[in-house]
Amino acid sequence: MIRQLFTVSTMTLLSRILGFVRDMVIARYFGASAEADAFFVAFKIPNFFRRLFAEGAFSQAFVPVLAEAKEQQGKARVRQLVDAISFRLITVLLVVVAIGAVFSTAVVWVFAPGFHAEPEKFALTAQLLQLTFPYLLLISLVALSSALLNTYGHFAVPAFTPVLLNGALIFAAVVLSGYFQPSVLALGWGVLLAGVLQLAFHLPFLWRLGLLPRPRPIADPGVDEVKKLMLPALFGVSVAQINLLIDTILASFLVTGSVSWLYYADRLMEFPLGVFGIALATVALPGLSKKAARADWAGFQADVDLALRLIWLVGMPAMLGLALLAAPLLTTLFHYGAFSDGDVHQSARALMAYSLGLVGFMLVKVLAPAFYALKDMQTPVRIAVVALVVNTVLNLLLIWPLAHAGLALATSLSAL
């Protein structure tokens, strides 16, 4: 597991570094303005559904079934499962994307009702959403491909894929923004371009494996098992995403810039979480699923124990570093152009609050796949429901004295 973790962490590190460059560029061009708020909400919405369906419930249900088919029934059986699953995934996503694009105004009202008090910001967010929402279809197919490649031990390709998103958004901000009015529309087109590039990047690797999906409406017992596992997994993942939705809704009622301050703070917190926590979870799920399929319980326990030790070893220093160096880090990375001293101060408040939950976030990322590998979807759901209740109550209590930083603190405390 250590070798695979090194591969994924290295690629994720590259992606996160380029992601910081992306955010530096966006901060320089758009700061924490109304345009930036509009884009971050419009980009957050397809990512909400991506985490809910593709990288959330679907991946957690699909990977154990896929690993079992691979270990016990061979490649022909895997191909049949992939063809059947891909057809159903594409069908559902086409419907969801069409609804989101046509009713973009209603979707924005649900996710950012506070924007309704500012008609120009509200209309711009809806316009951006029409550009960003089709990204859901493209990135969900990338998630399907990533599940296949990870299960067959090809971790580098999925881990490298986010680099293309960061590159596309940098290109859009620097090169394309001058051709659009308002200029932030260029970022919407950049998201769409990124989805096309990411999917195209995966296709040759799937073809070499002989697993390029041929979507067909065929019956397969694995589809029924995935559906059965998806229902509780969907509920569990939706609870986590509802937490994010509540944070966004409440932030939309705060002063302009609040959504952006939370975004920039979250980006810094996501650096150690992505490079290590999510990378470890990415490697853990296929390996744990294979061991569960072979009933190798000693190996299963050893992998979980190793993962937990690694999290404490890396997570605690990272948490302290983010908390103590919040302002210097934000100043170094984002204090250029339209990103003001006030933006640094407000983002630092949010980052210090987020950092308190870093170890908790990492532990959740690793422990949840252990339950999913065992096809136990119920335990993570119960834990997620408790976290939702705690987060909601703390949001309502802390938003009044601490504003946007209260939302970040509530998120961290609910993870613990």
Backbone torsions as a table, in degrees:
resi	resn	phi	psi	omega
1	MET	NA	-31.4	-177.5
2	ILE	-62.4	-41.6	-178.7
3	ARG	-63.5	-45.6	178.8
4	GLN	-65.0	-38.1	178.4
5	LEU	-62.4	-40.5	178.6
6	PHE	-62.2	-43.0	179.6
7	THR	-61.6	-50.2	-178.0
8	VAL	-66.3	-41.6	-179.1
9	SER	-64.2	-38.8	179.1
10	THR	-63.7	-47.1	178.8
11	MET	-65.6	-39.5	178.7
12	THR	-66.2	-38.1	176.8
13	LEU	-60.1	-45.0	177.2
14	LEU	-58.8	-44.8	179.8
15	SER	-63.6	-42.9	-177.7
16	ARG	-68.3	-37.1	177.2
17	ILE	-62.5	-46.9	177.2
18	LEU	-65.3	-31.7	175.7
19	GLY	-63.0	-37.9	175.8
20	PHE	-66.1	-39.5	175.6
21	VAL	-60.1	-43.6	176.8
22	ARG	-56.8	-48.0	-177.8
23	ASP	-69.0	-33.0	174.9
24	MET	-63.0	-41.7	179.2
25	VAL	-65.5	-46.3	179.6
26	ILE	-62.7	-41.5	178.7
27	ALA	-63.4	-38.6	-179.7
28	ARG	-66.3	-41.4	-175.4
29	TYR	-84.1	-33.7	-171.4
30	PHE	-124.3	-14.9	178.1
31	GLY	57.8	-136.8	176.0
32	ALA	-115.8	45.6	-174.8
33	SER	-82.5	177.8	175.1
34	ALA	-63.1	-36.9	177.5
35	GLU	-62.8	-42.7	179.0
36	ALA	-64.3	-43.8	177.0
37	ASP	-56.7	-44.7	-178.5
38	ALA	-61.5	-44.4	-179.5
39	PHE	-66.5	-44.2	-176.7
40	PHE	-62.4	-36.5	176.3
41	VAL	-70.1	-44.3	-179.0
42	ALA	-63.8	-30.9	178.2
43	PHE	-82.4	-30.9	-179.0
44	LYS	-68.4	-31.3	-174.7
45	ILE	-65.6	-52.7	176.1
46	PRO	-63.7	-30.8	176.3
47	ASN	-68.0	-32.6	174.7
48	PHE	-58.7	-49.4	-178.7
49	PHE	-72.6	-30.9	176.3
50	ARG	-62.1	-47.5	179.9
51	ARG	-68.1	-29.5	-179.4
52	LEU	-72.0	-50.2	-173.2
53	PHE	-96.5	-64.1	-167.9
54	ALA	-72.4	-64.3	-177.0
55	GLU	-82.3	-8.0	-179.9
56	GLY	-98.4	-101.9	-173.1
57	ALA	-61.1	-40.9	-176.9
58	PHE	-64.3	-52.0	-178.0
59	SER	-61.9	-40.8	-178.2
60	GLN	-66.6	-30.7	177.7
61	ALA	-86.4	-34.3	-173.1
62	PHE	-76.7	-42.1	-173.9
63	VAL	-61.1	-46.1	177.1
64	PRO	-60.9	-39.2	178.1
65	VAL	-67.3	-41.8	178.2
66	LEU	-63.1	-45.1	-179.7
67	ALA	-62.9	-38.6	178.6
68	GLU	-65.9	-41.9	178.0
69	ALA	-64.0	-40.9	-179.9
70	LYS	-65.3	-44.2	-175.6
71	GLU	-74.5	-32.6	-169.6
72	GLN	-110.9	-21.4	-171.4
73	GLN	-126.9	-12.3	173.5
74	GLY	94.0	176.7	-170.1
75	LYS	-71.6	-34.8	179.4
76	ALA	-60.5	-40.7	178.1
77	ARG	-66.4	-37.5	178.2
78	VAL	-64.2	-43.0	179.6
79	ARG	-59.4	-43.7	-179.9
80	GLN	-62.4	-42.7	178.8
81	LEU	-62.6	-43.5	-178.9
82	VAL	-64.2	-43.2	179.3
83	ASP	-61.3	-44.1	-178.3
84	ALA	-68.8	-43.6	-178.8
85	ILE	-66.2	-43.9	-176.5
86	SER	-62.8	-37.5	178.4
87	PHE	-61.3	-46.8	-177.7
88	ARG	-69.3	-37.0	179.2
89	LEU	-64.4	-46.1	-179.8
90	ILE	-64.1	-41.8	-179.4
91	THR	-60.2	-48.2	-179.4
92	VAL	-64.0	-43.2	-176.0
93	LEU	-68.7	-35.8	176.8
94	LEU	-60.1	-41.2	178.7
95	VAL	-65.7	-46.2	-178.4
96	VAL	-62.6	-44.3	-179.1
97	VAL	-65.0	-42.1	179.0
98	ALA	-61.2	-43.9	179.3
99	ILE	-63.8	-44.4	-178.9
100	GLY	-63.5	-39.3	-179.4
101	ALA	-71.2	-42.2	-177.8
102	VAL	-70.0	-40.7	-176.6
103	PHE	-107.0	42.5	-176.2
104	SER	-61.0	-36.1	-179.9
105	THR	-62.7	-44.3	179.5
106	ALA	-65.1	-38.8	-179.9
107	VAL	-63.9	-43.4	178.6
108	VAL	-62.9	-38.4	179.5
109	TRP	-61.1	-36.0	179.4
110	VAL	-70.6	-43.3	-172.9
111	PHE	-84.7	-28.8	-177.9
112	ALA	-142.2	64.4	-176.3
113	PRO	-61.9	-25.8	178.9
114	GLY	-64.7	-23.2	178.6
115	PHE	-67.3	-19.4	-176.5
116	HIS	-61.9	-24.4	178.0
117	ALA	-73.4	-13.5	177.6
118	GLU	-122.1	89.2	-171.5
119	PRO	-54.3	-38.7	-178.4
120	GLU	-67.0	-43.8	178.2
121	LYS	-64.5	-40.9	180.0
122	PHE	-62.1	-47.2	-179.2
123	ALA	-65.1	-39.3	179.2
124	LEU	-65.1	-40.3	178.2
125	THR	-62.0	-42.9	178.6
126	ALA	-64.3	-39.5	178.5
127	GLN	-65.5	-42.3	177.5
128	LEU	-65.2	-36.6	-179.3
129	LEU	-62.7	-34.1	177.7
130	GLN	-63.7	-26.0	176.7
131	LEU	-85.2	-38.0	-173.4
132	THR	-85.9	-24.6	-172.5
133	PHE	-65.9	-36.6	175.9
134	PRO	-60.2	-17.8	175.3
135	TYR	-58.0	-27.7	179.6
136	LEU	-58.8	-44.3	179.3
137	LEU	-62.9	-47.3	-176.0
138	LEU	-66.3	-45.9	-176.4
139	ILE	-73.2	-25.0	176.3
140	SER	-69.9	-37.8	174.7
141	LEU	-67.0	-34.6	173.9
142	VAL	-63.6	-38.3	178.2
143	ALA	-64.3	-39.7	175.3
144	LEU	-61.0	-46.5	178.3
145	SER	-61.8	-41.1	-179.8
146	SER	-62.6	-39.8	177.6
147	ALA	-60.8	-41.7	178.6
148	LEU	-65.2	-49.0	-176.8
149	LEU	-65.1	-41.4	179.1
150	ASN	-64.4	-40.3	-179.8
151	THR	-63.7	-31.4	178.6
152	TYR	-94.2	13.8	172.4
153	GLY	84.1	9.7	180.0
154	HIS	-99.1	77.5	-173.0
155	PHE	-81.6	-24.5	-172.0
156	ALA	-66.4	-40.3	-175.7
157	VAL	-63.2	-52.6	177.5
158	PRO	-61.2	-35.8	-178.4
159	ALA	-68.9	-29.5	179.8
160	PHE	-79.5	-23.9	-171.0
161	THR	-53.5	-41.6	179.9
162	PRO	-59.8	-20.4	176.8
163	VAL	-56.9	-36.3	-178.1
164	LEU	-67.5	-36.9	175.6
165	LEU	-62.7	-47.2	-179.3
166	ASN	-62.2	-42.7	178.7
167	GLY	-62.9	-41.6	-179.6
168	ALA	-65.1	-39.6	-179.7
169	LEU	-71.7	-35.5	174.6
170	ILE	-62.9	-45.9	178.1
171	PHE	-59.4	-43.1	-178.9
172	ALA	-64.2	-43.5	-177.8
173	ALA	-68.7	-42.7	-173.9
174	VAL	-81.6	-42.8	-171.6
175	VAL	-97.8	-43.4	-170.9
176	LEU	-90.0	-21.8	-172.1
177	SER	-60.8	-28.2	179.3
178	GLY	-71.0	-13.2	-177.5
179	TYR	-97.7	0.0	-176.8
180	PHE	-123.4	151.0	175.8
181	GLN	-137.8	112.4	-1.2
182	PRO	-70.0	154.6	-171.5
183	SER	-64.6	-23.3	-177.6
184	VAL	-66.5	-17.1	176.4
185	LEU	-59.8	-26.2	177.9
186	ALA	-60.1	-35.1	179.1
187	LEU	-66.5	-35.5	176.3
188	GLY	-61.3	-45.1	176.6
189	TRP	-66.2	-32.5	177.4
190	GLY	-63.6	-38.1	177.0
191	VAL	-62.7	-44.9	-179.9
192	LEU	-63.8	-43.1	176.8
193	LEU	-60.5	-40.8	-179.7
194	ALA	-60.9	-42.6	179.6
195	GLY	-60.6	-41.7	178.5
196	VAL	-63.8	-45.1	-179.2
197	LEU	-64.6	-41.6	-178.5
198	GLN	-64.4	-43.6	179.4
199	LEU	-67.2	-43.7	179.7
200	ALA	-61.7	-34.6	179.7
201	PHE	-64.2	-34.1	-176.9
202	HIS	-77.3	-30.8	-168.9
203	LEU	-58.2	-44.0	179.9
204	PRO	-61.2	-35.0	-178.6
205	PHE	-71.5	-37.5	174.9
206	LEU	-65.6	-39.3	-179.8
207	TRP	-63.1	-41.5	178.9
208	ARG	-64.1	-34.0	177.8
209	LEU	-77.0	-11.6	-174.8
210	GLY	74.3	26.3	-176.7
211	LEU	-123.3	22.7	176.2
212	LEU	-64.3	119.5	-174.7
213	PRO	-61.4	140.3	171.3
214	ARG	-120.8	85.1	-172.8
215	PRO	-54.3	120.4	-179.8
216	ARG	-140.0	142.9	179.7
217	PRO	-81.6	60.9	-177.3
218	ILE	-102.1	155.5	177.3
219	ALA	-82.5	142.2	177.7
220	ASP	-154.9	131.8	-178.7
221	PRO	-61.7	-27.8	178.8
222	GLY	-64.4	-31.3	178.8
223	VAL	-63.0	-44.2	179.4
224	ASP	-63.9	-37.6	179.4
225	GLU	-68.3	-40.0	177.1
226	VAL	-61.8	-44.0	178.0
227	LYS	-59.6	-42.6	-179.0
228	LYS	-62.5	-41.0	179.8
229	LEU	-76.5	-27.7	-176.3
230	MET	-68.7	-34.6	-174.5
231	LEU	-58.9	-54.6	176.1
232	PRO	-67.6	-35.2	178.7
233	ALA	-63.9	-40.0	178.6
234	LEU	-61.3	-40.8	179.0
235	PHE	-65.3	-44.1	179.8
236	GLY	-62.7	-45.1	179.3
237	VAL	-67.5	-37.8	-178.6
238	SER	-63.4	-32.8	177.7
239	VAL	-62.2	-44.9	178.4
240	ALA	-63.0	-40.8	-179.3
241	GLN	-72.1	-31.5	175.7
242	ILE	-62.9	-35.5	174.0
243	ASN	-55.3	-48.2	179.7
244	LEU	-65.1	-38.9	179.5
245	LEU	-62.8	-44.1	179.2
246	ILE	-61.7	-41.9	178.2
247	ASP	-59.9	-44.4	-179.1
248	THR	-65.6	-43.6	179.2
249	ILE	-58.8	-48.6	-178.4
250	LEU	-66.5	-39.0	179.7
251	ALA	-65.2	-29.8	-179.5
252	SER	-66.3	-18.9	178.3
253	PHE	-88.6	-11.3	-179.3
254	LEU	-84.3	-178.8	-176.4
255	VAL	-63.0	154.9	176.9
256	THR	-56.2	133.9	-177.0
257	GLY	107.3	-18.7	-176.4
258	SER	-61.7	-44.3	178.5
259	VAL	-61.1	-41.8	-179.1
260	SER	-68.2	-41.1	178.9
261	TRP	-60.7	-42.3	177.1
262	LEU	-64.5	-38.0	-179.4
263	TYR	-63.3	-50.5	-176.7
264	TYR	-64.6	-38.2	176.5
265	ALA	-65.0	-42.9	179.5
266	ASP	-62.3	-36.1	-180.0
267	ARG	-61.9	-40.6	178.3
268	LEU	-69.5	-40.0	178.3
269	MET	-65.7	-33.3	-179.5
270	GLU	-71.3	-15.2	-178.2
271	PHE	-63.0	-59.8	177.0
272	PRO	-67.0	-32.1	179.5
273	LEU	-64.8	-41.0	-179.2
274	GLY	-76.0	-47.3	-176.5
275	VAL	-62.9	-34.1	-177.2
276	PHE	-115.9	-56.0	-173.5
277	GLY	-63.4	-54.0	-179.0
278	ILE	-69.4	-36.5	177.0
279	ALA	-60.7	-42.7	178.8
280	LEU	-64.7	-40.9	178.3
281	ALA	-65.3	-38.3	179.2
282	THR	-60.8	-42.4	179.4
283	VAL	-73.7	-35.2	-172.3
284	ALA	-69.4	-42.6	-172.0
285	LEU	-60.3	-50.9	178.4
286	PRO	-61.8	-41.4	-179.4
287	GLY	-65.4	-44.2	178.2
288	LEU	-66.0	-37.3	178.9
289	SER	-64.1	-40.8	178.4
290	LYS	-64.5	-43.5	-179.8
291	LYS	-65.6	-37.7	177.2
292	ALA	-65.9	-38.8	179.1
293	ALA	-65.1	-31.2	178.9
294	ARG	-92.1	-0.1	-176.7
295	ALA	59.4	34.9	177.2
296	ASP	-89.6	78.3	-172.4
297	TRP	-74.0	-29.5	177.0
298	ALA	-65.6	-44.8	177.1
299	GLY	-65.3	-37.5	178.2
300	PHE	-59.6	-49.9	-178.6
301	GLN	-65.2	-38.4	-179.8
302	ALA	-63.7	-40.6	179.2
303	ASP	-65.1	-42.6	179.4
304	VAL	-64.4	-44.1	179.7
305	ASP	-60.8	-43.7	179.5
306	LEU	-62.5	-43.2	-179.5
307	ALA	-61.5	-42.6	-179.3
308	LEU	-65.9	-40.0	178.4
309	ARG	-64.4	-41.4	179.6
310	LEU	-63.5	-37.8	-179.7
311	ILE	-63.4	-46.6	179.4
312	TRP	-64.8	-36.2	-179.0
313	LEU	-64.8	-40.6	-176.1
314	VAL	-94.8	-37.4	-171.4
315	GLY	-67.2	-41.5	-176.9
316	MET	-64.1	-49.4	176.9
317	PRO	-61.3	-37.2	179.0
318	ALA	-64.6	-40.8	178.8
319	MET	-61.3	-47.0	-179.8
320	LEU	-64.9	-39.5	179.4
321	GLY	-62.2	-45.0	179.6
322	LEU	-65.0	-40.6	-177.8
323	ALA	-67.9	-42.9	-174.7
324	LEU	-81.8	-26.8	-174.9
325	LEU	-113.8	23.8	-175.4
326	ALA	-57.0	-54.2	-176.5
327	ALA	-65.3	-47.1	177.8
328	PRO	-60.2	-39.4	178.9
329	LEU	-63.3	-46.3	-179.3
330	LEU	-66.3	-38.0	177.9
331	THR	-62.8	-46.5	-178.5
332	THR	-63.7	-40.8	-173.0
333	LEU	-84.8	-39.3	-167.1
334	PHE	-122.2	-9.3	-172.4
335	HIS	-79.1	69.0	179.0
336	TYR	-139.3	155.4	171.4
337	GLY	55.8	-120.6	-174.3
338	ALA	-79.5	-5.3	-177.8
339	PHE	-89.5	109.4	-168.8
340	SER	-90.6	176.1	174.5
341	ASP	-59.6	-41.2	178.7
342	GLY	-62.5	-37.3	178.0
343	ASP	-64.9	-39.1	177.0
344	VAL	-61.5	-47.3	-177.7
345	HIS	-61.6	-47.1	-177.2
346	GLN	-69.2	-37.8	177.4
347	SER	-67.2	-35.9	179.0
348	ALA	-64.5	-38.5	176.6
349	ARG	-59.0	-43.8	179.6
350	ALA	-67.3	-40.1	-177.9
351	LEU	-65.4	-41.4	177.7
352	MET	-61.0	-37.5	178.1
353	ALA	-69.0	-43.4	179.5
354	TYR	-62.8	-37.5	-173.2
355	SER	-61.4	-28.2	-178.3
356	LEU	-62.6	-24.9	-178.1
357	GLY	-99.9	6.3	-172.8
358	LEU	-58.6	-48.5	-179.2
359	VAL	-62.5	-40.8	177.3
360	GLY	-60.8	-43.8	177.8
361	PHE	-60.0	-42.6	-179.5
362	MET	-64.3	-44.2	-179.3
363	LEU	-61.9	-40.5	178.2
364	VAL	-62.4	-42.1	-178.1
365	LYS	-60.6	-31.7	-177.0
366	VAL	-92.8	-39.1	-177.4
367	LEU	-71.5	-35.6	-179.9
368	ALA	-59.3	-46.6	177.7
369	PRO	-59.8	-28.8	177.6
370	ALA	-63.3	-41.9	176.5
371	PHE	-68.1	-40.6	-178.9
372	TYR	-65.7	-36.9	178.1
373	ALA	-62.1	-30.5	176.8
374	LEU	-85.9	2.5	-176.2
375	LYS	60.7	28.2	175.1
376	ASP	-98.8	95.8	-179.2
377	MET	-91.2	-13.0	-172.1
378	GLN	-75.3	-43.1	-176.3
379	THR	-61.7	-48.1	176.3
380	PRO	-59.8	-32.7	178.9
381	VAL	-63.7	-46.5	-178.8
382	ARG	-60.8	-43.8	179.7
383	ILE	-64.3	-41.1	-179.0
384	ALA	-64.3	-37.1	178.9
385	VAL	-63.5	-43.2	177.5
386	VAL	-60.9	-43.6	179.7
387	ALA	-62.6	-38.3	178.8
388	LEU	-61.8	-46.7	-179.2
389	VAL	-62.7	-45.6	-179.9
390	VAL	-62.0	-45.3	-178.7
391	ASN	-62.5	-43.1	-178.6
392	THR	-63.5	-46.7	-179.9
393	VAL	-62.7	-45.7	-179.2
394	LEU	-66.5	-36.5	175.7
395	ASN	-55.1	-49.3	-176.4
396	LEU	-67.4	-30.1	179.5
397	LEU	-80.3	-37.5	-170.5
398	LEU	-94.0	-18.8	-177.0
399	ILE	-66.1	-30.2	-177.4
400	TRP	-70.2	-50.3	-179.9
401	PRO	-80.2	-27.1	-170.8
402	LEU	-116.2	-3.1	-179.3
403	ALA	55.4	-131.2	-175.1
404	HIS	-64.1	-32.3	178.6
405	ALA	-65.1	-29.0	175.7
406	GLY	-64.7	-36.3	177.0
407	LEU	-65.2	-41.7	178.4
408	ALA	-65.2	-41.7	-180.0
409	LEU	-65.4	-39.6	177.9
410	ALA	-61.7	-41.4	178.4
411	THR	-61.1	-43.5	-179.5
412	SER	-65.6	-46.0	-178.2
413	LEU	-65.0	-34.7	179.3
414	SER	-70.0	-23.6	177.9
415	ALA	-76.4	-20.2	-178.5
416	LEU	-85.5	NA	NA
